[in-house]
Amino acid sequence: MIKEINLIRNIGCFDSFAGSSLGDLKKLVLIYAENGRGKTTISSILSSLANNDATLINGRKRLGSSNDPHIILRIEGENSNTIFQSGNWNASLDYIYVYDDEFINQNVFSGLEISASHRQKLHEIVLGRAGVSLARQVQELTEKITICNSRIRDISNRIPTDKRFGLEIDVFCNLREISNIEQLIADKQRVYDAISQADAISKKNLFTQIPFPEINIDTLKTTLSAGLPDLDESAMRTIYQHFSLIGENAETWISNGTDRIISTDTGQEQCPFCGQNIHGIDLISKYRSYFGESYRRLNQNISSQISQYTNNFSGDNLSSKQEEISNLISHYDFWGNFIELPEISIDWHDISTAWQEARDGILSSLQTKHSSPLSPITLTDEISAKIEKYLSLIEDVAKNIETLIGFNEKINKLKEQADSENLNNVTNELNTLKATQSRYSDELKELCDQYQTEVEHKTEYENQKTTAREALDNHRRTVFNRYFTAINTHLELFGANFRIGGMESSNAAGRPSTTYHIVINDYQIPLVSDVVAPCFKNALSAGDRNTLGLAFFFASLENESRLNNSIIVLDDPISSLDDGRTTTTIQKIRDLLSRSKQVIILCHVRGFLCDIWEHSDKDNTTALKITRGANNTSDITTWNVSSDAFTEYDKRHKALRDYVEADTQDKRYVAQCLRPVMEKCLRITCPEYCTPGTILGNFLNQVETLFSNGQPIMSDVDMRELRDITRYANKFHHDTNPAWETEQINDSELLGFVRRVLNFVKPGTT
């Protein structure tokens, strides 16, 4: 409820009105003003507050004023004053409903036309504030979705297509981050490469160990240091002295000679060289011991090892191992394209060199031993080092190969994948992994995150819009039927000869709109016609068009669930309405008064406001009027409705009553009141004979004629009384007495006729 109008400054006719003298406004506020005094300014102020539309006020800035409009209102229930200043309100009160020319112009028609914008605005009226809130919510969400779509397109255009690896933008941006993406890409790339080379992979062998010739250094040392433990030192010394006498290869020569000693039939033994008898010679006995079975076994062992090392470390075998190592490296390089293999170090030059040097050192030592089997040979440090190097190198090779063999299981899986996987599937998986890496790159991560955020917002808005749209559709179905019924009910109450037909919601030009037509005598009249034919423009009178606007407004209030807390403002609601529709309007206002928080009525017709005031609760009614102040400005003051509601009949009747009480009245005025009071009374009691404009004398002639014709309308006594009063009263009127202004008046005579008139017009006297 608006409690106080504290300030209206620099708006329309209001220069600087301060309303402290008006007091608190009541539930019913009646504001009377002549046209052009500021009624519309006040309704525009309240409409601006209701719709938070500053243009309605800024467009009415007082001409010639250098200051901006300034308004201060006190609204019940608001924590502070409601103020319009610096071009804006500090609050918006959507529970104010204003009917004025602007309401009609915006929502019903302009001039003689109903445009698409009117039907669109009417759609909001039909929906009501709750429905409009839903509709605006749908529209706001639509705009938000449009903004999101624009941002999504912009971001999408900034993400290169080739960086998405064939994925749609939504799929690309929704990819989840993977911590070991580089490794997965490498693995999947190998699978892809494997499938691409499936035939080569199926034919490629696994890793296998390469056996290198072994060197048992302990056995070698044992062989080189071996002698004949059965010979004593004295015998050995004798034999070696003899060897020294013979010279080079003495041991071999004697060994061969010992095997050739000739045995005779007589059991004697002869020298194979000179044929002499050598039986019993001590030296020969020592030779037999020296070159016996142990010697032969030792010599065979030496020869065997020479042969073994010669064969195992032959050039052909070395070439074979070189080829095997080369194949190994080839396998390593091949499988390394598909499987991440550890680094290996195999230097064939080092192996080949160590191989030959170890072999040469061993064979040299064995040959020396072979030339003097019983002479102990010690491996030199140089040869031992070469052997150790060789053994170390082949041990490293074996370890490296063993490590590679450990990957044979993966190679087998790779073979299976290459044989069974679909290249298209692997290609897609690989592209997805690459796209994931690209999506979370420094170049694209922020853009993709923004894209996802916008898509999430869009989805949220779309869900909210769906919910709001469903609520709006349900609301629309309910209120359109109810509104259609309500508006035709109001038109019927107004006594209009037309109805509304075909009212429904539509989406003209992409915006919600209301379609309907006028029904007159069961004929459908369109709102607009391209040909010369009946339509809204020419089928309805000005009064009908305003009746339609008022019916639209009243019907819209039927749908408002918050009506009991609302403020209803009516600016000149009876413009162009006839008396019958004015009465219906008053009845509707009284109904609204009982159902709303406050009703404010502005009108230039005093009688209309007086009729409302006459039957109102005076304790809950505020009456104001807008008056002309200095310099053609406007002020708002309290209005004594009782004074303006006092009719001429009331004044004259009171003058007669007061004259009976005391001689304080102008006698001539009292005398002039006699005839009008009688005429007013007879016009009510005998309306068919005393029509408007009938003077008292003419009525008397009709009464006497009817009486003489046997059709009396009053008694003989009343007729004689009427005749006497008429003759006396006519003395004081210019149409019945040219000297009426100078007619002498006697107080006693006048008093008597005043009493007779008051008695005649008293109820029940005729």
C-alpha positions in Angstrom: 0.0 0.0 0.0 1.2 3.5 -0.9 1.1 5.4 2.4 2.6 8.7 1.5 3.5 10.8 -1.6 6.4 12.7 -0.1 7.8 14.4 -3.2 7.1 14.8 -6.9 9.6 17.2 -8.5 10.3 18.2 -12.1 7.8 15.9 -13.7 5.0 17.0 -16.0 3.0 19.8 -14.3 4.6 19.1 -11.0 7.4 21.5 -10.2 8.1 20.6 -6.6 5.2 19.1 -4.8 5.8 17.9 -1.2 2.9 15.9 0.2 3.5 16.1 3.9 0.1 17.8 4.4 -1.9 15.0 2.8 -1.4 12.5 5.6 -1.4 8.7 5.1 -3.2 7.3 2.1 -6.0 4.8 2.8 -7.1 1.6 1.2 -9.3 3.6 -1.4 -7.7 6.7 -2.9 -9.9 8.9 -5.1 -8.0 11.6 -7.0 -10.1 14.2 -8.9 -8.5 16.5 -11.5 -9.4 18.3 -14.6 -7.7 17.2 -17.8 -4.2 18.4 -18.2 -3.6 18.8 -14.5 -1.4 15.6 -13.9 -3.5 12.5 -13.5 -1.6 10.7 -16.2 1.7 11.8 -14.7 0.8 10.1 -11.4 -0.4 6.9 -13.2 2.8 6.9 -15.3 4.9 7.3 -12.1 3.2 4.2 -10.6 3.4 2.3 -13.9 7.1 3.1 -14.1 7.5 1.8 -10.5 5.6 -1.4 -11.3 7.6 -2.2 -14.5 10.9 -0.6 -13.4 10.7 1.4 -16.6 12.5 4.7 -16.1 11.5 6.0 -19.6 7.9 6.6 -18.5 9.3 9.2 -16.1 12.3 10.5 -17.9 10.1 11.2 -20.9 7.9 13.4 -18.8 10.6 15.6 -17.4 9.2 19.1 -16.7 9.9 21.4 -19.7 12.3 24.1 -18.9 13.7 22.4 -15.8 17.4 21.9 -15.6 17.0 19.3 -12.9 16.1 15.6 -13.3 12.9 14.1 -12.0 12.9 13.2 -8.3 10.2 11.2 -6.6 9.9 9.9 -3.0 7.2 7.5 -1.9 6.6 5.7 1.3 5.3 2.1 0.6 3.9 0.0 3.4 6.1 -3.1 4.0 9.2 -1.5 2.4 12.2 -1.0 4.7 13.0 2.4 3.3 11.5 5.1 1.1 11.0 4.2 -2.6 12.9 6.8 -4.6 13.4 7.7 -8.2 16.5 9.7 -8.6 19.3 10.1 -11.2 17.1 8.4 -13.8 16.3 5.2 -11.9 14.2 3.7 -9.1 15.9 2.2 -6.1 13.2 -0.6 -6.1 10.7 -2.3 -8.3 7.1 -3.1 -7.1 5.6 -5.6 -9.5 2.5 -5.9 -7.4 1.2 -2.5 -8.8 -1.3 -2.9 -11.7 -2.0 0.3 -13.7 -4.9 0.8 -16.2 -4.4 4.0 -18.3 -4.0 5.1 -21.9 -0.5 3.6 -21.9 -2.0 0.2 -20.9 -4.4 0.3 -23.9 -1.8 1.7 -26.2 0.8 -1.0 -25.4 -1.5 -4.0 -24.9 -4.8 -3.6 -26.7 -4.7 -1.1 -29.6 -3.2 2.2 -30.8 -5.6 4.5 -32.5 -7.7 2.2 -34.5 -5.2 -0.5 -35.1 -4.2 -3.8 -33.4 -0.6 -4.6 -34.3 1.5 -7.7 -33.7 3.2 -5.9 -30.8 -0.2 -5.5 -29.2 -0.9 -9.2 -29.4 2.5 -10.0 -28.1 2.0 -7.6 -25.1 -1.5 -9.0 -24.6 0.1 -12.4 -24.3 1.9 -11.2 -21.2 -1.3 -9.7 -19.9 -3.1 -13.0 -20.3 -0.3 -14.9 -18.6 -0.3 -12.6 -15.6 2.8 -11.6 -13.6 3.5 -15.2 -12.6 3.2 -16.4 -16.2 5.2 -13.4 -17.5 7.9 -14.3 -15.0 8.0 -17.8 -16.4 8.0 -16.5 -20.0 10.8 -14.1 -19.2 12.7 -16.9 -17.6 12.3 -18.9 -20.8 13.4 -15.9 -22.8 16.3 -15.1 -20.6 17.4 -18.8 -20.7 17.0 -18.7 -24.5 19.3 -15.7 -24.6 21.8 -17.3 -22.3 21.8 -20.4 -24.5 22.3 -18.2 -27.6 25.3 -16.5 -25.9 26.7 -19.9 -24.9 26.3 -21.2 -28.5 28.1 -18.1 -29.8 30.9 -18.7 -27.3 31.0 -22.4 -28.1 31.3 -21.6 -31.8 34.1 -19.1 -31.2 36.1 -21.5 -29.0 35.5 -24.3 -31.5 36.9 -22.2 -34.3 40.0 -21.6 -32.3 40.7 -25.3 -31.8 42.4 -26.5 -35.0 40.7 -29.5 -36.7 44.0 -31.3 -37.2 44.7 -31.1 -33.5 41.5 -33.1 -32.8 42.7 -36.1 -34.9 39.3 -36.7 -36.4 37.3 -36.3 -33.2 34.2 -34.1 -33.0 34.7 -31.0 -30.9 32.5 -32.2 -28.0 34.2 -35.6 -27.8 37.6 -34.0 -28.1 37.0 -31.5 -25.2 35.4 -34.2 -23.0 38.4 -36.5 -23.2 39.8 -37.4 -19.7 43.4 -36.6 -18.9 45.7 -39.7 -18.8 48.9 -39.4 -16.7 51.1 -41.8 -18.8 49.7 -40.7 -22.2 53.1 -40.6 -23.9 53.8 -44.2 -23.0 50.4 -45.3 -24.1 50.8 -43.5 -27.4 54.2 -45.2 -27.9 52.7 -48.6 -27.1 49.7 -48.1 -29.4 51.9 -46.7 -32.1 53.9 -49.9 -32.0 50.7 -51.9 -32.2 49.7 -49.9 -35.2 53.1 -50.3 -36.8 52.9 -54.0 -36.0 49.6 -54.4 -37.7 50.9 -52.4 -40.7 53.8 -54.9 -40.9 51.9 -58.0 -39.8 53.5 -60.3 -42.4 57.0 -59.3 -41.5 56.2 -59.7 -37.8 54.8 -63.1 -38.2 58.0 -64.3 -39.9 60.4 -62.6 -37.5 61.9 -64.9 -34.9 62.1 -64.4 -31.2 65.3 -63.6 -29.3 67.5 -66.7 -28.7 70.8 -67.2 -26.8 74.0 -67.3 -28.8 76.4 -69.9 -27.4 80.1 -68.8 -27.6 83.1 -71.2 -27.1 83.9 -71.7 -23.5 87.4 -71.5 -21.9 87.9 -73.5 -18.7 90.9 -71.7 -17.5 91.3 -74.1 -14.5 91.4 -77.1 -16.8 93.8 -75.3 -19.1 96.1 -74.4 -16.3 96.0 -78.0 -15.0 97.0 -79.3 -18.4 99.8 -76.8 -18.8 101.2 -77.6 -15.4 100.8 -81.4 -15.6 103.9 -83.8 -15.3 104.7 -87.4 -14.3 104.4 -87.8 -10.6 105.7 -91.5 -10.6 109.3 -90.5 -11.6 111.7 -89.5 -8.9 113.7 -86.4 -9.1 117.0 -88.3 -9.8 115.5 -90.0 -12.8 114.0 -86.9 -14.2 117.4 -85.1 -13.8 119.1 -88.0 -15.8 116.6 -87.9 -18.5 116.7 -84.2 -18.9 120.5 -84.3 -19.0 120.3 -86.8 -21.8 117.7 -84.7 -23.6 120.1 -81.8 -23.5 122.8 -83.9 -25.1 120.6 -84.8 -28.0 119.3 -81.3 -28.5 116.1 -79.9 -30.1 113.1 -82.2 -30.2 115.0 -84.7 -28.2 111.9 -85.7 -26.2 109.9 -86.3 -29.2 112.7 -88.2 -30.9 113.3 -90.4 -27.9 109.6 -90.9 -27.3 109.2 -92.2 -30.8 112.4 -94.3 -30.5 111.2 -95.8 -27.3 108.1 -97.0 -29.0 110.2 -98.6 -31.7 112.6 -100.7 -29.4 113.0 -104.1 -31.1 112.2 -107.2 -29.1 114.1 -110.4 -30.3 112.9 -114.0 -30.1 115.3 -114.6 -27.3 113.7 -111.9 -25.2 116.4 -109.4 -25.8 115.8 -105.8 -26.8 117.8 -104.0 -29.4 118.2 -100.3 -30.2 116.0 -99.3 -33.1 118.8 -97.0 -34.4 122.0 -99.1 -34.0 120.6 -102.6 -33.3 122.8 -103.1 -30.2 121.5 -105.0 -27.2 120.0 -102.5 -24.7 118.5 -105.0 -22.3 119.1 -104.0 -18.7 120.3 -100.5 -19.5 119.2 -98.2 -16.7 118.5 -95.2 -18.9 116.2 -97.3 -21.1 114.3 -98.3 -18.0 114.0 -94.6 -17.0 112.8 -93.8 -20.5 110.1 -96.5 -20.3 108.9 -95.0 -17.1 108.9 -91.5 -18.5 107.2 -92.3 -21.8 104.7 -94.7 -20.3 100.9 -94.6 -20.2 100.7 -91.4 -18.1 102.9 -89.7 -20.6 100.7 -90.8 -23.5 97.5 -89.7 -21.7 99.0 -86.3 -20.9 100.2 -85.9 -24.5 96.8 -87.0 -25.7 95.1 -84.4 -23.4 97.4 -81.7 -24.7 96.7 -82.7 -28.3 93.0 -82.9 -27.6 92.8 -79.4 -26.2 94.9 -78.0 -29.0 92.4 -79.6 -31.4 89.4 -78.4 -29.4 90.6 -74.8 -29.2 91.6 -74.8 -32.8 88.2 -76.0 -33.9 86.1 -74.0 -31.4 87.9 -70.8 -32.1 88.3 -71.3 -35.8 87.8 -68.5 -38.3 84.7 -70.2 -39.6 83.2 -70.3 -36.2 84.1 -66.7 -35.6 82.4 -65.7 -38.8 79.3 -67.8 -37.8 79.1 -65.9 -34.5 79.5 -62.6 -36.2 76.5 -63.5 -38.4 74.5 -64.6 -35.3 75.3 -61.3 -33.6 74.4 -59.4 -36.7 71.1 -61.2 -36.8 70.6 -60.4 -33.1 71.2 -56.7 -33.8 68.8 -56.9 -36.7 66.1 -58.5 -34.5 66.8 -55.9 -31.9 66.3 -53.1 -34.3 63.2 -54.7 -35.8 61.4 -55.4 -32.5 62.5 -52.1 -31.1 60.1 -50.5 -33.6 57.2 -52.1 -31.8 58.3 -52.8 -28.2 60.3 -50.6 -26.0 63.5 -52.6 -25.5 66.4 -51.8 -23.2 69.6 -50.5 -24.6 72.2 -53.2 -25.2 75.9 -52.9 -25.9 77.5 -55.6 -28.1 80.8 -54.5 -29.8 81.7 -57.2 -32.3 85.1 -55.7 -32.9 86.0 -56.1 -29.3 84.6 -59.6 -29.2 86.4 -60.6 -32.4 89.7 -59.2 -31.1 89.3 -60.8 -27.7 88.3 -64.1 -29.4 91.5 -64.3 -31.5 93.9 -63.0 -28.9 92.6 -65.5 -26.3 92.7 -68.3 -28.9 96.2 -67.5 -30.0 97.5 -67.2 -26.4 95.9 -70.6 -25.4 97.2 -72.4 -28.5 100.6 -71.0 -28.1 100.8 -72.2 -24.5 99.4 -75.6 -25.5 101.9 -76.0 -28.3 104.7 -75.2 -26.0 103.4 -77.8 -23.6 102.9 -80.2 -26.4 106.6 -79.9 -27.4 107.7 -80.7 -23.8 104.7 -82.4 -22.2 106.4 -82.9 -18.9 107.6 -79.4 -18.6 105.2 -77.3 -16.6 103.9 -74.2 -18.4 102.5 -71.2 -16.7 100.0 -68.9 -18.4 101.5 -65.5 -18.7 99.6 -62.5 -17.2 99.1 -61.1 -20.7 97.4 -64.3 -21.9 95.4 -64.6 -18.8 94.1 -61.0 -19.2 93.1 -61.7 -22.8 91.3 -64.9 -21.7 89.5 -62.9 -18.9 88.5 -60.2 -21.3 87.1 -62.7 -23.7 85.1 -64.4 -21.0 83.8 -61.1 -19.7 82.7 -60.0 -23.1 80.8 -63.2 -23.9 79.3 -63.1 -20.4 78.0 -59.6 -21.1 76.7 -60.7 -24.5 74.8 -63.6 -22.8 73.3 -61.3 -20.2 72.2 -58.8 -22.9 70.6 -61.6 -24.9 69.0 -63.0 -21.8 67.4 -59.6 -21.1 66.1 -59.6 -24.6 64.7 -63.1 -24.3 62.7 -61.7 -21.4 60.7 -59.7 -24.0 59.8 -62.7 -26.0 56.4 -62.9 -24.2 55.6 -59.3 -25.3 56.7 -60.1 -28.8 54.4 -63.1 -28.9 51.5 -60.9 -27.8 52.5 -58.4 -30.5 52.4 -61.2 -33.0 49.0 -62.2 -31.8 47.8 -58.5 -32.0 49.3 -58.1 -35.4 47.4 -61.2 -36.5 44.1 -60.5 -34.9 43.7 -56.7 -34.3 41.6 -54.6 -36.7 43.7 -51.8 -38.2 40.8 -49.3 -38.2 40.1 -50.0 -34.5 43.8 -49.5 -33.6 43.9 -46.4 -35.7 40.9 -44.9 -33.9 42.4 -45.8 -30.5 45.8 -44.3 -31.5 44.1 -41.1 -32.7 42.1 -40.9 -29.5 45.3 -41.1 -27.4 46.9 -38.5 -29.6 43.8 -36.3 -29.3 43.9 -36.7 -25.5 47.5 -35.6 -25.5 46.6 -32.6 -27.7 43.6 -31.7 -25.7 45.7 -31.3 -22.5 48.6 -29.6 -24.2 49.5 -26.1 -23.0 48.2 -24.8 -26.3 44.6 -26.2 -26.0 43.9 -27.1 -22.4 42.5 -23.7 -21.4 40.4 -23.4 -24.5 39.0 -26.9 -24.1 38.2 -26.2 -20.4 36.4 -23.0 -21.5 34.5 -25.0 -24.1 33.5 -27.6 -21.5 32.4 -24.9 -19.1 30.2 -23.2 -21.8 28.7 -26.6 -22.8 27.9 -27.3 -19.1 26.3 -23.9 -18.8 24.4 -24.5 -22.0 23.2 -27.9 -20.8 22.2 -26.4 -17.4 20.3 -23.6 -19.1 18.6 -26.0 -21.5 17.4 -28.1 -18.6 16.2 -25.1 -16.8 14.5 -23.9 -19.9 12.8 -27.2 -20.4 11.5 -27.1 -16.8 10.4 -23.4 -17.2 8.8 -24.2 -20.6 6.8 -27.1 -19.2 5.7 -24.9 -16.3 4.8 -22.1 -18.8 2.9 -24.4 -21.1 0.9 -25.8 -18.2 0.3 -22.3 -16.9 -0.7 -21.1 -20.4 -3.2 -23.9 -20.9 -4.9 -23.0 -17.6 -4.9 -19.2 -17.8 -5.9 -18.9 -21.5 -9.1 -20.8 -21.0 -9.8 -18.9 -17.7 -8.9 -15.5 -19.3 -11.1 -16.2 -22.3 -14.0 -16.9 -20.1 -13.3 -13.9 -17.8 -13.0 -11.3 -20.6 -16.3 -12.4 -22.2 -17.9 -12.3 -18.7 -16.7 -8.7 -18.3 -17.9 -7.8 -21.7 -21.3 -9.2 -20.9 -21.4 -7.3 -17.6 -20.5 -4.1 -19.5 -23.4 -4.8 -21.9 -21.2 -5.0 -24.9 -22.7 -6.2 -28.1 -19.6 -8.1 -29.1 -17.5 -11.0 -27.7 -14.0 -12.4 -28.1 -13.6 -15.6 -30.0 -10.7 -17.9 -31.0 -8.4 -16.7 -28.3 -5.2 -18.8 -28.1 -1.5 -18.6 -27.8 0.8 -18.6 -30.8 4.4 -17.9 -31.7 4.2 -15.2 -34.3 7.6 -14.1 -35.7 9.2 -16.3 -33.1 7.7 -14.5 -30.1 4.8 -15.6 -27.9 1.6 -13.8 -29.1 -2.2 -13.9 -28.5 -4.5 -14.4 -31.4 -8.3 -13.7 -31.3 -11.1 -12.2 -33.2 -14.2 -10.2 -32.5 -17.6 -11.9 -32.6 -20.6 -9.6 -33.4 -24.0 -11.3 -34.0 -22.3 -14.6 -34.4 -20.0 -13.2 -37.2 -16.3 -13.4 -36.8 -14.7 -10.0 -37.3 -10.9 -10.1 -37.9 -8.6 -7.7 -36.1 -7.1 -6.5 -39.4 -8.4 -6.8 -42.9 -6.5 -6.1 -46.2 -9.8 -5.3 -48.0 -12.7 -3.0 -47.3 -14.6 -5.2 -44.9 -15.7 -5.1 -41.2 -12.8 -5.4 -38.8 -11.7 -4.0 -35.5 -11.0 -0.6 -37.0 -14.5 0.0 -38.3 -16.8 -2.5 -36.4 -16.3 -1.1 -32.9 -17.1 2.3 -31.6 -14.8 4.3 -29.4 -16.7 3.3 -26.4 -16.6 -0.4 -27.5 -12.8 -0.2 -27.9 -12.3 1.4 -24.5 -14.7 -1.2 -23.0 -12.5 -3.9 -24.6 -9.4 -2.4 -23.0 -11.1 -2.2 -19.6 -12.3 -5.8 -19.9 -8.8 -7.0 -20.8 -7.5 -5.2 -17.7 -10.1 -6.5 -15.3 -9.9 -10.1 -16.8 -6.1 -10.0 -16.3 -6.6 -9.4 -12.6 -8.6 -12.5 -12.3 -5.5 -14.6 -12.9 -3.3 -12.8 -10.4 -2.7 -15.0 -7.3 -1.3 -12.1 -5.4 -4.2 -9.8 -6.0 -4.9 -9.5 -2.2 -1.5 -7.9 -1.8 -1.7 -5.7 -4.9 -2.2 -2.0 -5.7 -4.7 -1.3 -8.5 -4.5 2.0 -10.3 -7.2 3.2 -12.6 -6.7 6.4 -14.7 -9.9 7.7 -16.2 -11.5 4.2 -16.5 -14.8 5.6 -17.8 -13.5 7.5 -20.8 -16.0 7.1 -23.7 -18.2 4.8 -21.6 -21.9 5.3 -21.4 -23.8 5.4 -18.1 -24.6 1.7 -18.0 -21.0 0.7 -18.4 -20.0 3.4 -15.9 -22.2 1.7 -13.3 -20.7 -1.7 -14.1 -17.2 -0.1 -13.7 -18.1 1.2 -10.3 -19.4 -2.2 -9.2 -16.2 -3.8 -10.4 -14.1 -1.2 -8.6 -16.0 -2.0 -5.3 -15.3 -5.7 -5.9 -11.6 -5.1 -6.5 -11.6 -3.0 -3.3 -12.5 -6.0 -1.3 -10.0 -8.2 -2.9 -6.9 -6.0 -3.2 -4.6 -4.1 -0.8 -5.3 -0.7 -2.3 -7.3 0.9 -5.1 -6.3 4.3 -6.6 -8.7 5.9 -9.0 -7.9 9.1 -10.9 -10.7 10.7 -12.9 -11.8 14.1 -14.4 -15.5 13.3 -13.8 -16.5 14.3 -10.3 -19.8 12.6 -10.4 -18.1 9.2 -11.0 -15.8 9.6 -8.1 -18.7 11.0 -5.9 -20.7 7.9 -6.7 -17.8 5.7 -5.6 -17.2 7.8 -2.5 -20.9 7.8 -1.5 -20.9 4.1 -0.9 -17.3 3.7 0.4 -16.0 3.2 3.9 -15.1 6.8 4.7 -12.6 5.7 7.4 -10.6 3.8 4.7 -11.0 6.3 1.9 -8.7 9.2 1.0 -10.0 11.8 -1.4 -7.5 14.1 -3.2 -7.7 16.6 -6.0 -5.0 18.1 -8.3 -5.3 21.8 -8.5 -3.6 24.6 -10.4 -0.8 26.3 -8.6 1.5 29.3 -9.3 3.0 29.4 -12.8 0.6 26.8 -14.1 2.1 24.1 -11.9 0.0 21.4 -10.2 -0.5 20.7 -6.5 -2.3 17.8 -4.7 -4.6 18.7 -1.9 -7.3 17.0 0.1 -10.7 17.0 -1.5 -14.0 17.6 0.4 -16.1 15.2 -1.6 -19.2 15.9 0.4 -19.2 19.4 -0.9 -18.9 18.4 -4.5 -21.3 15.5 -4.1 -24.0 18.0 -2.9 -26.4 18.3 -5.9 -28.4 21.5 -6.7 -31.5 19.7 -5.5 -29.7 18.9 -2.2 -28.7 22.6 -1.8 -32.1 24.0 -2.6 -33.9 21.5 -0.3 -31.4 22.4 2.5 -32.1 26.1 1.8 -35.8 25.5 2.4 -35.2 23.6 5.5 -32.9 26.2 6.9 -35.4 29.0 6.2 -38.0 27.1 8.2 -35.6 27.0 11.1 -34.6 30.7 11.0 -34.7 33.7 8.7 -31.1 33.6 7.8 -31.4 32.9 4.0 -31.7 35.1 1.0 -35.5 35.2 0.7 -35.5 35.7 -3.1 -33.1 32.6 -3.4 -35.5 30.6 -1.2 -38.5 31.7 -3.3 -36.6 30.6 -6.5 -35.9 27.2 -4.9 -39.6 26.3 -4.6 -40.3 25.4 -8.2 -37.1 23.4 -8.9 -37.6 21.3 -5.7 -41.2 20.6 -6.7 -40.1 19.7 -10.3 -37.4 17.3 -9.1 -39.8 15.6 -6.8 -42.5 15.2 -9.5 -39.9 13.9 -12.0 -39.2 11.1 -9.6 -42.8 10.3 -8.5 -44.4 10.8 -12.0 -41.5 10.2 -14.5 -43.8 9.4 -17.4 -45.6 12.8 -17.2 -42.9 15.0 -15.7 -40.0 14.2 -18.1 -36.7 16.1 -18.0 -37.3 19.8 -19.2 -40.9 19.8 -18.1 -41.6 22.9 -16.0 -44.1 22.9 -13.1 -46.8 24.8 -14.9 -46.9 22.4 -17.9 -47.1 19.4 -15.5 -50.0 21.1 -13.7 -51.9 21.4 -17.1 -51.4 17.7 -17.8 -52.7 16.8 -14.3 -55.8 18.9 -14.8 -56.5 17.5 -18.3 -56.1 13.9 -17.1 -58.4 14.7 -14.1 -61.1 16.1 -16.3 -60.9 13.1 -18.6 -61.4 10.8 -15.7 -57.8 9.6 -15.6 -56.5 11.3 -12.4 -52.9 10.7 -11.4 -53.2 12.4 -8.0 -56.0 13.3 -5.6 -58.1 16.4 -5.8 -56.5 17.7 -2.6 -53.0 17.3 -4.0 -54.0 18.8 -7.3 -55.4 21.9 -5.6 -52.2 22.1 -3.5 -50.0 21.8 -6.6 -52.0 24.6 -8.3 -51.5 27.0 -5.3 -47.8 26.2 -5.0 -47.3 26.6 -8.8 -49.0 30.0 -8.9 -46.9 31.3 -6.1 -43.6 29.8 -7.2 -44.0 31.1 -10.8 -43.8 34.7 -9.5 -40.0 34.3 -9.0 -38.9 32.9 -12.4 -38.3 34.9 -15.6 -40.2 32.5 -17.9 -43.5 33.0 -16.0 -43.1 36.5 -14.6 -41.2 39.3 -16.5 -41.0 41.2 -13.2 -39.7 38.3 -11.3 -36.6 40.2 -10.0 -38.8 42.9 -8.3 -41.6 40.7 -7.0 -42.3 41.7 -3.4 -41.7 38.9 -0.9 -43.5 38.6 2.4 -41.7 36.6 5.0 -44.8 35.0 6.5 -46.3 34.2 3.1 -43.0 32.7 1.9 -42.6 30.7 5.1 -46.0 29.2 4.6 -45.3 28.1 1.0 -41.9 26.7 2.0 -43.6 24.5 4.6 -46.2 23.5 2.1 -43.5 22.5 -0.5 -41.5 20.5 2.0 -44.7 18.7 3.1 -45.6 18.1 -0.6 -42.3 16.5 -1.5 -42.2 14.5 1.7 -42.3 10.7 0.8 -45.8 9.3 0.6 -47.6 12.6 0.2 -48.5 12.1 -3.5 
